[in-house]
Structure formats: structure tokens, C-alpha cells
Amino acid sequence: MDHWITIDSSSIPGSDIELTLSQRADDFAIRISGVPGDLMNSRMHHSEEELAKFACSRLSIVENAQVLVGGLGMGFTLAAVLKTVGVSARVVVAELVPAVVEWNHGLLGQCAGRPVEDKRTRVHLGDVADLLKQQPGKFDAILLDVDNGPEAMTHSDNEWLYSLAGLKSMYKKLRPEGIVAIWSARANPIFTSRLKKTGFNVQERTVRARPGKGSRHTIFVAQKKLSI
Ligand SMILES: C[S@@+](CC[C@H](N)C(=O)[O-])C[C@H]1O[C@@H](n2cnc3c(N)ncnc32)[C@H](O)[C@@H]1O
């Protein structure tokens, strides 16, 4: 197979935009209709895995660590979280598009080793914002990779996630010293300032799309201050 074939497509809830899953030989791509490029491609997942390491490395020795992952995609970030945290951890992955979860239970699941089937994983079918706004409970880490960076792309409502209101909501949902990590295709000084204004200690990490090569992506690592 030397050309891309569309395997399935599904509308994004609350919009008339479609998400498609395409395959070329062993490679997969998830694309948004009308938007050039890939939302996610199975050949490049290093920065998606680094997102998990920056957010969760300190959690390997924490009992009952609670992690929220926004956006399942191809499951690389979720798989990297599961590799990092301990056996007693609980990892909630929120996915807006039900078909993405179905794809991960099927052929697409082989890309990242079927992390949705790990017994520590709980899938929330719906908007990650719902968990940040409504549900009780606190997280040790919140990871977001739902767009191409801190601007809504998949879904216009995602703008809230990157607003001061959204960031304050994440701050409240974190335990002391908890971390929010956000994947971005590029740096964004205005967003960095907004994270600082929320009260986070912020680091911007630059990571390549593949180990040692490829595009440079930015991961915003924002840590809640220790309450005294
Ligand atoms: C770039 S992909 C995630 C890639 C993922 N990090 C990986 O390792 O494969 C973005 C995913 O976020 C989902 N998504 C977009 N907005 C969302 C939201 N508000 N809540 C939950 N999932 C969302 C999309 O449907 C898509 O599956």
C-alpha cells in the first residue's frame, strides 16, 4: 500500500467537522476535515511521549497517583504515562470523539500497545473540560494534547482550556506541586505569561518530533506551588 486510504471518519460532537483515520502500509494518520496536515501521525510520537515524562516522572513512587490525559489520539501519551506511573495509579483519558476510542480498540491500538486496555486506564467519553469544570477529585498531573497548541483547532470550545478561567480551573484540580503539561507545535509567550499569571511555576521544554531529529515542539510544564 503506497498511498493513503481513509479507513473511517466521524463527526466531532457539537460541530459539522469530521475527523478521519487514514492508513498507508503500517502508518496511520488522524486528520481534521478542511485543515491541512495531520492532527496525529503514527510515525512521529516522541514529543507526545516526552509530554508524559515531564508531567509524570516524579509519580513513579507515588501511591494511588491520579492522572488526567486530555485527548487519546493514537494513545502514545497515554502509553507513556502508564509506563511511568506505578501499579496503583489511576489514569483517566478524556476523548471527545467516540470513534477515536473505537479505533484504539481496533487496528489503531497496535501503534502504542493498546493502552486503553490497561487496567489502570479509565476512558471518559466526552470533553476533558467537563472533568475540569464539574467532577470532584484532584489530580497529580493533567496532560493536554487536544489541539496543535494553546489555540482551539479540533473544537472551538477548546479555547476555554487555554483561557485564564480554564487554567484557574486546572490549578484548582491539582494537588500541591501537581503539574499541568500542554503539548504545542510552537512556543507562545502570551500563553506562558498567562500560565504564570494563574500562579504556576512554568518551564518551556523544546522537544524534537523524533529522537534527535524532526520539528521542534514546545511542551509547557506548569507546576502548582506548594501550599503553605
Ligand atoms: C493530537 S491528538 C492526541 C494525540 C495523543 N497525544 C497521542 O499520543 O496519540 C488530539 C486528540 O484530542 C481529542 N480531543 C480534541 N478536543 C478534545 C477535548 N476537548 N476533550 C477530549 N478530547 C479532545 C481529539 O479527538 C484527538 O483524538
The ligand as a MOL file (V3000), in Angstrom:
LIG
                    3D

  0  0  0     0  0            999 V3000
M  V30 BEGIN CTAB
M  V30 COUNTS 27 29 0 0 0
M  V30 BEGIN ATOM
M  V30 1 C -3.3190 15.3490 18.7410 0
M  V30 2 S -4.4490 14.0890 19.1690 0 CHG=1
M  V30 3 C -3.7240 13.4280 20.6340 0
M  V30 4 C -2.5120 12.6280 20.3390 0
M  V30 5 C -2.0590 11.8170 21.5420 0
M  V30 6 N -1.2670 12.6450 22.4650 0
M  V30 7 C -1.2430 10.6200 21.1400 0
M  V30 8 O -0.2390 10.3330 21.8010 0
M  V30 9 O -1.5950 9.9510 20.1580 0 CHG=-1
M  V30 10 C -5.7880 15.0380 19.8350 0
M  V30 11 C -6.9570 14.1890 20.3660 0
M  V30 12 O -7.7080 15.0070 21.2610 0
M  V30 13 C -9.1040 14.7950 21.0330 0
M  V30 14 N -9.7920 15.9980 21.5530 0
M  V30 15 C -9.8870 17.2260 20.9920 0
M  V30 16 N -10.5320 18.0840 21.8020 0
M  V30 17 C -10.8450 17.3820 22.9280 0
M  V30 18 C -11.4960 17.7170 24.1480 0
M  V30 19 N -11.9580 18.9570 24.3750 0
M  V30 20 N -11.6700 16.7500 25.0830 0
M  V30 21 C -11.1980 15.4880 24.8680 0
M  V30 22 N -10.5630 15.1100 23.7210 0
M  V30 23 C -10.3780 16.0510 22.7740 0
M  V30 24 C -9.1710 14.5680 19.5360 0
M  V30 25 O -10.3720 13.9430 19.1610 0
M  V30 26 C -7.9250 13.7110 19.2920 0
M  V30 27 O -8.2160 12.3600 19.4760 0
M  V30 END ATOM
M  V30 BEGIN BOND
M  V30 1 1 1 2
M  V30 2 1 2 3
M  V30 3 1 2 10
M  V30 4 1 3 4
M  V30 5 1 4 5
M  V30 6 1 5 6
M  V30 7 1 5 7
M  V30 8 2 7 8
M  V30 9 1 7 9
M  V30 10 1 10 11
M  V30 11 1 11 12
M  V30 12 1 11 26
M  V30 13 1 12 13
M  V30 14 1 13 14
M  V30 15 1 13 24
M  V30 16 1 14 15
M  V30 17 1 14 23
M  V30 18 2 15 16
M  V30 19 1 16 17
M  V30 20 1 17 18
M  V30 21 2 17 23
M  V30 22 1 18 19
M  V30 23 2 18 20
M  V30 24 1 20 21
M  V30 25 2 21 22
M  V30 26 1 22 23
M  V30 27 1 24 25
M  V30 28 1 24 26
M  V30 29 1 26 27
M  V30 END BOND
M  V30 END CTAB
M  END
